Amino acid sequence: GTKVKLNDSAFISAINLAKATLNETQRSEDGLDCVPEKKWAKPTACDDFKAKIELAESRSKKPEDYTDNNLVEYEAEIRTATRDFEVKRKDGLKPDKTALSELITTARNLRDSTLISTDGTDVSTTVDWTTIEAKRDFSNAITSAANVESNAKATKDNVTEAVKSLTEAVNTFKANCHKGSKV
């Protein structure tokens, strides 16, 4: 009995698809470190899927053990494992902090270019001044926004709220700024 080599191209193709699916998936506990354009899955799900891929690969290295039945079974197993893993993948949740970062820079520049005075008589007419309390409150608002910006676990809602709060603080601060009256 000469053994005929069975066509395993569908099985090999299913393994390659599984490997590609795993490779394009970021490992993450919560998705907050993964950009929305990427998919992520929990490390346990990735490891379980990787083990199934390794099993399929080890089987593909022994074509002499193939039968019509087990070859169909092997292919079905890896395709099912891939589908099951795809269901566990989710879109990344990392928020875009660009607007927040730019607003923080603008707010810091505004704060740093505004002098402190009690009544503006000691400040030139070309320069803005505010009270020490207003500047302190504004600095605290900037610090709160910066804490969200640097927090790796900040959600999209946290970032949106920080932008809203800091925008309000900028407007309040500007309303409390005046030109000096020193000539």
Salt bridges, closest charged atoms under 4 A:
ASP8 OD1 - LYS5 NZ 3.62
GLU24 OE2 - ARG89 NH1 3.58
GLU29 OE1 - LYS42 NZ 3.94
ASP30 OD2 - LYS153 NZ 2.78
ASP47 OD1 - ARG27 NH1 2.69
GLU54 OE2 - LYS50 NZ 3.67
GLU57 OE2 - LYS19 NZ 2.78
GLU75 OE2 - ARG79 NE 2.90
GLU77 OE1 - ARG59 NH1 2.72
ASP91 OD1 - LYS39 NZ 2.80
ASP112 OD1 - ARG111 NE 2.85
ASP128 OD1 - LYS179 NZ 3.40
ASP137 OD1 - ARG136 NH2 3.63
GLU168 OE2 - LYS164 NZ 3.77
